[in-house]
Amino acid sequence: IVVGGAKVPGEVYGICQYNVGIGNQPHSEVAALAVFLRDLLPTGSSPFEFLGGEIDIVPSVSNKHVNQVGTNEDE
């Protein structure tokens, strides 16, 4: 996995099997990496959970829900 923009040497693009970009913004590399990592997980698997976290972010169609760990209340 190579993440980068203008600073990546052109030869790297020649040896890559896939070149993924999300838009034409500075955050494009991060978004492309996120899409790749999401698709890397087996279908139906749950996302990683990090021990010791203080909040849980639950995505939804229209927004996100931020819950304190150990409660079901939205912030």
PDB file with one MODEL, atoms N, CA, C and O in Angstrom:
MODEL        1
ATOM      1  N   ILE A   1       0.863  -1.172   0.000  1.00  0.00           N
ATOM      2  CA  ILE A   1       0.000   0.000   0.000  1.00  0.00           C
ATOM      3  C   ILE A   1       0.904   1.227   0.000  1.00  0.00           C
ATOM      4  O   ILE A   1       1.773   1.368   0.861  1.00  0.00           O
ATOM      5  N   VAL A   2       0.697   2.096  -0.954  1.00  0.00           N
ATOM      6  CA  VAL A   2       1.439   3.351  -1.034  1.00  0.00           C
ATOM      7  C   VAL A   2       0.426   4.476  -0.911  1.00  0.00           C
ATOM      8  O   VAL A   2      -0.544   4.528  -1.667  1.00  0.00           O
ATOM      9  N   VAL A   3       0.648   5.373   0.034  1.00  0.00           N
ATOM     10  CA  VAL A   3      -0.235   6.521   0.210  1.00  0.00           C
ATOM     11  C   VAL A   3       0.594   7.767  -0.031  1.00  0.00           C
ATOM     12  O   VAL A   3       1.631   7.964   0.602  1.00  0.00           O
ATOM     13  N   GLY A   4       0.138   8.600  -0.939  1.00  0.00           N
ATOM     14  CA  GLY A   4       0.874   9.822  -1.213  1.00  0.00           C
ATOM     15  C   GLY A   4       0.297  10.545  -2.402  1.00  0.00           C
ATOM     16  O   GLY A   4      -0.613  10.047  -3.065  1.00  0.00           O
ATOM     17  N   GLY A   5       0.809  11.683  -2.663  1.00  0.00           N
ATOM     18  CA  GLY A   5       0.325  12.493  -3.775  1.00  0.00           C
ATOM     19  C   GLY A   5       1.469  12.875  -4.680  1.00  0.00           C
ATOM     20  O   GLY A   5       2.117  12.015  -5.277  1.00  0.00           O
ATOM     21  N   ALA A   6       1.714  14.155  -4.780  1.00  0.00           N
ATOM     22  CA  ALA A   6       2.721  14.684  -5.704  1.00  0.00           C
ATOM     23  C   ALA A   6       4.137  14.226  -5.366  1.00  0.00           C
ATOM     24  O   ALA A   6       4.999  14.208  -6.245  1.00  0.00           O
ATOM     25  N   LYS A   7       4.393  13.857  -4.118  1.00  0.00           N
ATOM     26  CA  LYS A   7       5.748  13.473  -3.725  1.00  0.00           C
ATOM     27  C   LYS A   7       6.081  12.019  -4.044  1.00  0.00           C
ATOM     28  O   LYS A   7       7.227  11.598  -3.887  1.00  0.00           O
ATOM     29  N   VAL A   8       5.093  11.250  -4.491  1.00  0.00           N
ATOM     30  CA  VAL A   8       5.352   9.852  -4.847  1.00  0.00           C
ATOM     31  C   VAL A   8       6.016   9.821  -6.221  1.00  0.00           C
ATOM     32  O   VAL A   8       5.491  10.406  -7.169  1.00  0.00           O
ATOM     33  N   PRO A   9       7.156   9.152  -6.345  1.00  0.00           N
ATOM     34  CA  PRO A   9       7.819   9.079  -7.655  1.00  0.00           C
ATOM     35  C   PRO A   9       6.921   8.408  -8.699  1.00  0.00           C
ATOM     36  O   PRO A   9       6.187   7.473  -8.381  1.00  0.00           O
ATOM     37  N   GLY A  10       6.981   8.881  -9.919  1.00  0.00           N
ATOM     38  CA  GLY A  10       6.148   8.353 -10.994  1.00  0.00           C
ATOM     39  C   GLY A  10       6.319   6.863 -11.227  1.00  0.00           C
ATOM     40  O   GLY A  10       5.377   6.194 -11.651  1.00  0.00           O
ATOM     41  N   GLU A  11       7.510   6.329 -10.956  1.00  0.00           N
ATOM     42  CA  GLU A  11       7.760   4.901 -11.153  1.00  0.00           C
ATOM     43  C   GLU A  11       6.845   4.044 -10.284  1.00  0.00           C
ATOM     44  O   GLU A  11       6.470   2.938 -10.674  1.00  0.00           O
ATOM     45  N   VAL A  12       6.487   4.552  -9.109  1.00  0.00           N
ATOM     46  CA  VAL A  12       5.625   3.795  -8.197  1.00  0.00           C
ATOM     47  C   VAL A  12       4.276   3.535  -8.854  1.00  0.00           C
ATOM     48  O   VAL A  12       3.737   2.433  -8.751  1.00  0.00           O
ATOM     49  N   TYR A  13       3.728   4.540  -9.525  1.00  0.00           N
ATOM     50  CA  TYR A  13       2.437   4.363 -10.187  1.00  0.00           C
ATOM     51  C   TYR A  13       2.525   3.319 -11.295  1.00  0.00           C
ATOM     52  O   TYR A  13       1.534   2.658 -11.605  1.00  0.00           O
ATOM     53  N   GLY A  14       3.702   3.168 -11.892  1.00  0.00           N
ATOM     54  CA  GLY A  14       3.888   2.178 -12.944  1.00  0.00           C
ATOM     55  C   GLY A  14       3.883   0.744 -12.448  1.00  0.00           C
ATOM     56  O   GLY A  14       3.525  -0.167 -13.193  1.00  0.00           O
ATOM     57  N   ILE A  15       4.281   0.529 -11.187  1.00  0.00           N
ATOM     58  CA  ILE A  15       4.323  -0.834 -10.655  1.00  0.00           C
ATOM     59  C   ILE A  15       3.098  -1.185  -9.818  1.00  0.00           C
ATOM     60  O   ILE A  15       2.916  -2.345  -9.450  1.00  0.00           O
ATOM     61  N   CYS A  16       2.261  -0.205  -9.513  1.00  0.00           N
ATOM     62  CA  CYS A  16       1.057  -0.459  -8.721  1.00  0.00           C
ATOM     63  C   CYS A  16       0.004  -1.166  -9.563  1.00  0.00           C
ATOM     64  O   CYS A  16      -0.126  -0.911 -10.761  1.00  0.00           O
ATOM     65  N   GLN A  17      -0.742  -2.056  -8.921  1.00  0.00           N
ATOM     66  CA  GLN A  17      -1.837  -2.733  -9.606  1.00  0.00           C
ATOM     67  C   GLN A  17      -3.098  -1.876  -9.613  1.00  0.00           C
ATOM     68  O   GLN A  17      -3.901  -1.962 -10.542  1.00  0.00           O
ATOM     69  N   TYR A  18      -3.277  -1.053  -8.588  1.00  0.00           N
ATOM     70  CA  TYR A  18      -4.449  -0.185  -8.487  1.00  0.00           C
ATOM     71  C   TYR A  18      -3.999   1.210  -8.094  1.00  0.00           C
ATOM     72  O   TYR A  18      -3.070   1.369  -7.303  1.00  0.00           O
ATOM     73  N   ASN A  19      -4.649   2.209  -8.640  1.00  0.00           N
ATOM     74  CA  ASN A  19      -4.414   3.599  -8.272  1.00  0.00           C
ATOM     75  C   ASN A  19      -5.773   4.169  -7.899  1.00  0.00           C
ATOM     76  O   ASN A  19      -6.599   4.431  -8.773  1.00  0.00           O
ATOM     77  N   VAL A  20      -6.010   4.361  -6.609  1.00  0.00           N
ATOM     78  CA  VAL A  20      -7.310   4.790  -6.116  1.00  0.00           C
ATOM     79  C   VAL A  20      -7.214   6.220  -5.626  1.00  0.00           C
ATOM     80  O   VAL A  20      -6.304   6.558  -4.869  1.00  0.00           O
ATOM     81  N   GLY A  21      -8.131   7.054  -6.044  1.00  0.00           N
ATOM     82  CA  GLY A  21      -8.209   8.430  -5.572  1.00  0.00           C
ATOM     83  C   GLY A  21      -9.651   8.781  -5.266  1.00  0.00           C
ATOM     84  O   GLY A  21     -10.569   8.301  -5.930  1.00  0.00           O
ATOM     85  N   ILE A  22      -9.847   9.607  -4.272  1.00  0.00           N
ATOM     86  CA  ILE A  22     -11.178  10.070  -3.902  1.00  0.00           C
ATOM     87  C   ILE A  22     -11.156  11.583  -4.051  1.00  0.00           C
ATOM     88  O   ILE A  22     -10.654  12.284  -3.172  1.00  0.00           O
ATOM     89  N   GLY A  23     -11.687  12.087  -5.141  1.00  0.00           N
ATOM     90  CA  GLY A  23     -11.704  13.527  -5.373  1.00  0.00           C
ATOM     91  C   GLY A  23     -10.316  14.057  -5.702  1.00  0.00           C
ATOM     92  O   GLY A  23      -9.413  13.302  -6.062  1.00  0.00           O
ATOM     93  N   ASN A  24     -10.168  15.360  -5.570  1.00  0.00           N
ATOM     94  CA  ASN A  24      -8.893  16.007  -5.878  1.00  0.00           C
ATOM     95  C   ASN A  24      -8.563  16.983  -4.759  1.00  0.00           C
ATOM     96  O   ASN A  24      -8.283  18.157  -5.005  1.00  0.00           O
ATOM     97  N   GLN A  25      -8.598  16.487  -3.536  1.00  0.00           N
ATOM     98  CA  GLN A  25      -8.384  17.321  -2.366  1.00  0.00           C
ATOM     99  C   GLN A  25      -7.229  16.754  -1.546  1.00  0.00           C
ATOM    100  O   GLN A  25      -6.849  15.599  -1.735  1.00  0.00           O
ATOM    101  N   PRO A  26      -6.664  17.556  -0.633  1.00  0.00           N
ATOM    102  CA  PRO A  26      -5.549  17.064   0.185  1.00  0.00           C
ATOM    103  C   PRO A  26      -5.884  15.812   0.995  1.00  0.00           C
ATOM    104  O   PRO A  26      -4.998  15.008   1.284  1.00  0.00           O
ATOM    105  N   HIS A  27      -7.148  15.642   1.362  1.00  0.00           N
ATOM    106  CA  HIS A  27      -7.519  14.472   2.157  1.00  0.00           C
ATOM    107  C   HIS A  27      -7.794  13.247   1.293  1.00  0.00           C
ATOM    108  O   HIS A  27      -8.165  12.202   1.827  1.00  0.00           O
ATOM    109  N   SER A  28      -7.627  13.340  -0.023  1.00  0.00           N
ATOM    110  CA  SER A  28      -7.933  12.238  -0.928  1.00  0.00           C
ATOM    111  C   SER A  28      -7.171  10.967  -0.577  1.00  0.00           C
ATOM    112  O   SER A  28      -7.738   9.875  -0.638  1.00  0.00           O
ATOM    113  N   GLU A  29      -5.906  11.085  -0.215  1.00  0.00           N
ATOM    114  CA  GLU A  29      -5.111   9.907   0.110  1.00  0.00           C
ATOM    115  C   GLU A  29      -5.669   9.190   1.331  1.00  0.00           C
ATOM    116  O   GLU A  29      -5.731   7.961   1.354  1.00  0.00           O
ATOM    117  N   VAL A  30      -6.071   9.936   2.332  1.00  0.00           N
ATOM    118  CA  VAL A  30      -6.634   9.338   3.543  1.00  0.00           C
ATOM    119  C   VAL A  30      -7.955   8.654   3.223  1.00  0.00           C
ATOM    120  O   VAL A  30      -8.215   7.551   3.703  1.00  0.00           O
ATOM    121  N   ALA A  31      -8.792   9.302   2.413  1.00  0.00           N
ATOM    122  CA  ALA A  31     -10.073   8.710   2.033  1.00  0.00           C
ATOM    123  C   ALA A  31      -9.866   7.435   1.225  1.00  0.00           C
ATOM    124  O   ALA A  31     -10.564   6.444   1.444  1.00  0.00           O
ATOM    125  N   ALA A  32      -8.921   7.449   0.301  1.00  0.00           N
ATOM    126  CA  ALA A  32      -8.645   6.254  -0.503  1.00  0.00           C
ATOM    127  C   ALA A  32      -8.152   5.111   0.380  1.00  0.00           C
ATOM    128  O   ALA A  32      -8.543   3.961   0.177  1.00  0.00           O
ATOM    129  N   LEU A  33      -7.305   5.413   1.352  1.00  0.00           N
ATOM    130  CA  LEU A  33      -6.825   4.385   2.273  1.00  0.00           C
ATOM    131  C   LEU A  33      -7.977   3.827   3.100  1.00  0.00           C
ATOM    132  O   LEU A  33      -8.048   2.619   3.325  1.00  0.00           O
ATOM    133  N   ALA A  34      -8.879   4.691   3.555  1.00  0.00           N
ATOM    134  CA  ALA A  34     -10.031   4.237   4.334  1.00  0.00           C
ATOM    135  C   ALA A  34     -10.917   3.302   3.519  1.00  0.00           C
ATOM    136  O   ALA A  34     -11.363   2.273   4.026  1.00  0.00           O
ATOM    137  N   VAL A  35     -11.175   3.650   2.258  1.00  0.00           N
ATOM    138  CA  VAL A  35     -11.992   2.794   1.388  1.00  0.00           C
ATOM    139  C   VAL A  35     -11.298   1.452   1.179  1.00  0.00           C
ATOM    140  O   VAL A  35     -11.945   0.406   1.236  1.00  0.00           O
ATOM    141  N   PHE A  36     -10.000   1.471   0.941  1.00  0.00           N
ATOM    142  CA  PHE A  36      -9.246   0.227   0.750  1.00  0.00           C
ATOM    143  C   PHE A  36      -9.318  -0.653   1.993  1.00  0.00           C
ATOM    144  O   PHE A  36      -9.592  -1.849   1.891  1.00  0.00           O
ATOM    145  N   LEU A  37      -9.076  -0.074   3.155  1.00  0.00           N
ATOM    146  CA  LEU A  37      -9.081  -0.854   4.387  1.00  0.00           C
ATOM    147  C   LEU A  37     -10.466  -1.391   4.705  1.00  0.00           C
ATOM    148  O   LEU A  37     -10.592  -2.503   5.217  1.00  0.00           O
ATOM    149  N   ARG A  38     -11.515  -0.615   4.408  1.00  0.00           N
ATOM    150  CA  ARG A  38     -12.878  -1.101   4.613  1.00  0.00           C
ATOM    151  C   ARG A  38     -13.134  -2.330   3.755  1.00  0.00           C
ATOM    152  O   ARG A  38     -13.703  -3.313   4.230  1.00  0.00           O
ATOM    153  N   ASP A  39     -12.719  -2.281   2.498  1.00  0.00           N
ATOM    154  CA  ASP A  39     -12.951  -3.396   1.588  1.00  0.00           C
ATOM    155  C   ASP A  39     -12.025  -4.574   1.864  1.00  0.00           C
ATOM    156  O   ASP A  39     -12.282  -5.684   1.399  1.00  0.00           O
ATOM    157  N   LEU A  40     -10.965  -4.349   2.605  1.00  0.00           N
ATOM    158  CA  LEU A  40     -10.044  -5.423   2.955  1.00  0.00           C
ATOM    159  C   LEU A  40     -10.668  -6.370   3.973  1.00  0.00           C
ATOM    160  O   LEU A  40     -10.350  -7.559   3.990  1.00  0.00           O
ATOM    161  N   LEU A  41     -11.559  -5.851   4.824  1.00  0.00           N
ATOM    162  CA  LEU A  41     -12.215  -6.682   5.831  1.00  0.00           C
ATOM    163  C   LEU A  41     -13.174  -7.654   5.157  1.00  0.00           C
ATOM    164  O   LEU A  41     -13.811  -7.298   4.166  1.00  0.00           O
ATOM    165  N   PRO A  42     -13.289  -8.882   5.677  1.00  0.00           N
ATOM    166  CA  PRO A  42     -14.253  -9.823   5.104  1.00  0.00           C
ATOM    167  C   PRO A  42     -15.676  -9.278   5.224  1.00  0.00           C
ATOM    168  O   PRO A  42     -16.001  -8.575   6.181  1.00  0.00           O
ATOM    169  N   THR A  43     -16.513  -9.607   4.254  1.00  0.00           N
ATOM    170  CA  THR A  43     -17.903  -9.149   4.273  1.00  0.00           C
ATOM    171  C   THR A  43     -18.576  -9.616   5.554  1.00  0.00           C
ATOM    172  O   THR A  43     -18.447 -10.775   5.950  1.00  0.00           O
ATOM    173  N   GLY A  44     -19.290  -8.709   6.192  1.00  0.00           N
ATOM    174  CA  GLY A  44     -20.008  -9.038   7.416  1.00  0.00           C
ATOM    175  C   GLY A  44     -19.174  -8.922   8.671  1.00  0.00           C
ATOM    176  O   GLY A  44     -19.705  -9.097   9.768  1.00  0.00           O
ATOM    177  N   SER A  45     -17.895  -8.637   8.557  1.00  0.00           N
ATOM    178  CA  SER A  45     -17.084  -8.510   9.760  1.00  0.00           C
ATOM    179  C   SER A  45     -17.322  -7.149  10.392  1.00  0.00           C
ATOM    180  O   SER A  45     -17.668  -6.182   9.713  1.00  0.00           O
ATOM    181  N   SER A  46     -17.135  -7.094  11.681  1.00  0.00           N
ATOM    182  CA  SER A  46     -17.334  -5.823  12.370  1.00  0.00           C
ATOM    183  C   SER A  46     -16.042  -5.025  12.330  1.00  0.00           C
ATOM    184  O   SER A  46     -14.957  -5.600  12.237  1.00  0.00           O
ATOM    185  N   PRO A  47     -16.151  -3.702  12.400  1.00  0.00           N
ATOM    186  CA  PRO A  47     -14.936  -2.879  12.417  1.00  0.00           C
ATOM    187  C   PRO A  47     -14.147  -3.116  13.699  1.00  0.00           C
ATOM    188  O   PRO A  47     -14.653  -3.683  14.667  1.00  0.00           O
ATOM    189  N   PHE A  48     -12.917  -2.674  13.681  1.00  0.00           N
ATOM    190  CA  PHE A  48     -12.064  -2.848  14.846  1.00  0.00           C
ATOM    191  C   PHE A  48     -12.603  -2.049  16.023  1.00  0.00           C
ATOM    192  O   PHE A  48     -13.154  -0.962  15.853  1.00  0.00           O
ATOM    193  N   GLU A  49     -12.436  -2.604  17.220  1.00  0.00           N
ATOM    194  CA  GLU A  49     -12.779  -1.882  18.435  1.00  0.00           C
ATOM    195  C   GLU A  49     -11.482  -1.626  19.185  1.00  0.00           C
ATOM    196  O   GLU A  49     -10.646  -2.519  19.326  1.00  0.00           O
ATOM    197  N   PHE A  50     -11.325  -0.412  19.659  1.00  0.00           N
ATOM    198  CA  PHE A  50     -10.114  -0.032  20.354  1.00  0.00           C
ATOM    199  C   PHE A  50     -10.375  -0.020  21.852  1.00  0.00           C
ATOM    200  O   PHE A  50     -11.298   0.643  22.325  1.00  0.00           O
ATOM    201  N   LEU A  51      -9.559  -0.756  22.594  1.00  0.00           N
ATOM    202  CA  LEU A  51      -9.704  -0.819  24.044  1.00  0.00           C
ATOM    203  C   LEU A  51      -9.315   0.513  24.664  1.00  0.00           C
ATOM    204  O   LEU A  51      -8.373   1.167  24.219  1.00  0.00           O
ATOM    205  N   GLY A  52     -10.044   0.903  25.690  1.00  0.00           N
ATOM    206  CA  GLY A  52      -9.719   2.122  26.407  1.00  0.00           C
ATOM    207  C   GLY A  52     -10.298   3.382  25.794  1.00  0.00           C
ATOM    208  O   GLY A  52      -9.997   4.487  26.247  1.00  0.00           O
ATOM    209  N   GLY A  53     -11.128   3.231  24.762  1.00  0.00           N
ATOM    210  CA  GLY A  53     -11.736   4.404  24.138  1.00  0.00           C
ATOM    211  C   GLY A  53     -12.771   5.049  25.041  1.00  0.00           C
ATOM    212  O   GLY A  53     -13.363   4.386  25.892  1.00  0.00           O
ATOM    213  N   GLU A  54     -12.984   6.329  24.856  1.00  0.00           N
ATOM    214  CA  GLU A  54     -13.949   7.065  25.666  1.00  0.00           C
ATOM    215  C   GLU A  54     -15.263   7.297  24.945  1.00  0.00           C
ATOM    216  O   GLU A  54     -16.291   7.514  25.585  1.00  0.00           O
ATOM    217  N   ILE A  55     -15.242   7.252  23.605  1.00  0.00           N
ATOM    218  CA  ILE A  55     -16.461   7.451  22.830  1.00  0.00           C
ATOM    219  C   ILE A  55     -16.583   6.363  21.769  1.00  0.00           C
ATOM    220  O   ILE A  55     -15.597   5.737  21.380  1.00  0.00           O
ATOM    221  N   ASP A  56     -17.811   6.154  21.312  1.00  0.00           N
ATOM    222  CA  ASP A  56     -18.102   5.210  20.242  1.00  0.00           C
ATOM    223  C   ASP A  56     -18.850   5.986  19.168  1.00  0.00           C
ATOM    224  O   ASP A  56     -19.898   6.568  19.448  1.00  0.00           O
ATOM    225  N   ILE A  57     -18.331   6.006  17.950  1.00  0.00           N
ATOM    226  CA  ILE A  57     -18.970   6.739  16.862  1.00  0.00           C
ATOM    227  C   ILE A  57     -19.695   5.733  15.985  1.00  0.00           C
ATOM    228  O   ILE A  57     -19.080   4.834  15.411  1.00  0.00           O
ATOM    229  N   VAL A  58     -21.021   5.895  15.888  1.00  0.00           N
ATOM    230  CA  VAL A  58     -21.866   4.982  15.132  1.00  0.00           C
ATOM    231  C   VAL A  58     -22.375   5.710  13.895  1.00  0.00           C
ATOM    232  O   VAL A  58     -23.103   6.695  14.020  1.00  0.00           O
ATOM    233  N   PRO A  59     -22.004   5.244  12.695  1.00  0.00           N
ATOM    234  CA  PRO A  59     -22.470   5.921  11.479  1.00  0.00           C
ATOM    235  C   PRO A  59     -23.936   5.639  11.213  1.00  0.00           C
ATOM    236  O   PRO A  59     -24.472   4.621  11.652  1.00  0.00           O
ATOM    237  N   SER A  60     -24.580   6.539  10.497  1.00  0.00           N
ATOM    238  CA  SER A  60     -25.950   6.333  10.037  1.00  0.00           C
ATOM    239  C   SER A  60     -26.074   6.985   8.664  1.00  0.00           C
ATOM    240  O   SER A  60     -25.136   7.625   8.189  1.00  0.00           O
ATOM    241  N   VAL A  61     -27.219   6.823   8.036  1.00  0.00           N
ATOM    242  CA  VAL A  61     -27.418   7.341   6.683  1.00  0.00           C
ATOM    243  C   VAL A  61     -27.289   8.859   6.646  1.00  0.00           C
ATOM    244  O   VAL A  61     -26.706   9.401   5.707  1.00  0.00           O
ATOM    245  N   SER A  62     -27.818   9.555   7.648  1.00  0.00           N
ATOM    246  CA  SER A  62     -27.870  11.012   7.587  1.00  0.00           C
ATOM    247  C   SER A  62     -26.817  11.727   8.435  1.00  0.00           C
ATOM    248  O   SER A  62     -26.539  12.904   8.203  1.00  0.00           O
ATOM    249  N   ASN A  63     -26.231  11.037   9.409  1.00  0.00           N
ATOM    250  CA  ASN A  63     -25.238  11.687  10.273  1.00  0.00           C
ATOM    251  C   ASN A  63     -24.486  10.626  11.058  1.00  0.00           C
ATOM    252  O   ASN A  63     -24.430   9.469  10.640  1.00  0.00           O
ATOM    253  N   LYS A  64     -23.916  11.000  12.172  1.00  0.00           N
ATOM    254  CA  LYS A  64     -23.250  10.033  13.043  1.00  0.00           C
ATOM    255  C   LYS A  64     -23.766  10.224  14.459  1.00  0.00           C
ATOM    256  O   LYS A  64     -24.206  11.311  14.832  1.00  0.00           O
ATOM    257  N   HIS A  65     -23.706   9.164  15.234  1.00  0.00           N
ATOM    258  CA  HIS A  65     -24.097   9.222  16.636  1.00  0.00           C
ATOM    259  C   HIS A  65     -22.841   9.019  17.471  1.00  0.00           C
ATOM    260  O   HIS A  65     -22.094   8.063  17.259  1.00  0.00           O
ATOM    261  N   VAL A  66     -22.611   9.917  18.417  1.00  0.00           N
ATOM    262  CA  VAL A  66     -21.452   9.824  19.293  1.00  0.00           C
ATOM    263  C   VAL A  66     -21.945   9.424  20.672  1.00  0.00           C
ATOM    264  O   VAL A  66     -22.686  10.169  21.313  1.00  0.00           O
ATOM    265  N   ASN A  67     -21.532   8.247  21.129  1.00  0.00           N
ATOM    266  CA  ASN A  67     -21.953   7.725  22.427  1.00  0.00           C
ATOM    267  C   ASN A  67     -20.762   7.655  23.367  1.00  0.00           C
ATOM    268  O   ASN A  67     -19.652   7.321  22.952  1.00  0.00           O
ATOM    269  N   GLN A  68     -20.992   7.967  24.623  1.00  0.00           N
ATOM    270  CA  GLN A  68     -19.984   7.731  25.644  1.00  0.00           C
ATOM    271  C   GLN A  68     -19.883   6.224  25.839  1.00  0.00           C
ATOM    272  O   GLN A  68     -20.906   5.540  25.864  1.00  0.00           O
ATOM    273  N   VAL A  69     -18.686   5.700  25.978  1.00  0.00           N
ATOM    274  CA  VAL A  69     -18.515   4.266  26.174  1.00  0.00           C
ATOM    275  C   VAL A  69     -19.194   3.869  27.473  1.00  0.00           C
ATOM    276  O   VAL A  69     -19.031   4.525  28.502  1.00  0.00           O
ATOM    277  N   GLY A  70     -19.959   2.785  27.412  1.00  0.00           N
ATOM    278  CA  GLY A  70     -20.672   2.304  28.588  1.00  0.00           C
ATOM    279  C   GLY A  70     -22.077   2.854  28.712  1.00  0.00           C
ATOM    280  O   GLY A  70     -22.801   2.465  29.628  1.00  0.00           O
ATOM    281  N   THR A  71     -22.497   3.757  27.811  1.00  0.00           N
ATOM    282  CA  THR A  71     -23.855   4.288  27.825  1.00  0.00           C
ATOM    283  C   THR A  71     -24.423   4.203  26.421  1.00  0.00           C
ATOM    284  O   THR A  71     -23.699   3.909  25.469  1.00  0.00           O
ATOM    285  N   ASN A  72     -25.699   4.458  26.291  1.00  0.00           N
ATOM    286  CA  ASN A  72     -26.335   4.502  24.980  1.00  0.00           C
ATOM    287  C   ASN A  72     -26.803   5.905  24.644  1.00  0.00           C
ATOM    288  O   ASN A  72     -27.605   6.094  23.729  1.00  0.00           O
ATOM    289  N   GLU A  73     -26.307   6.891  25.378  1.00  0.00           N
ATOM    290  CA  GLU A  73     -26.740   8.266  25.162  1.00  0.00           C
ATOM    291  C   GLU A  73     -25.907   8.929  24.089  1.00  0.00           C
ATOM    292  O   GLU A  73     -24.685   8.779  24.055  1.00  0.00           O
ATOM    293  N   ASP A  74     -26.584   9.680  23.191  1.00  0.00           N
ATOM    294  CA  ASP A  74     -25.869  10.468  22.188  1.00  0.00           C
ATOM    295  C   ASP A  74     -25.323  11.713  22.842  1.00  0.00           C
ATOM    296  O   ASP A  74     -25.936  12.255  23.762  1.00  0.00           O
ATOM    297  N   GLU A  75     -24.162  12.179  22.373  1.00  0.00           N
ATOM    298  CA  GLU A  75     -23.613  13.451  22.859  1.00  0.00           C
ATOM    299  C   GLU A  75     -24.263  14.588  22.148  1.00  0.00           C
ATOM    300  O   GLU A  75     -23.941  15.747  22.413  1.00  0.00           O
TER     301      GLU A  75
ENDMDL
END
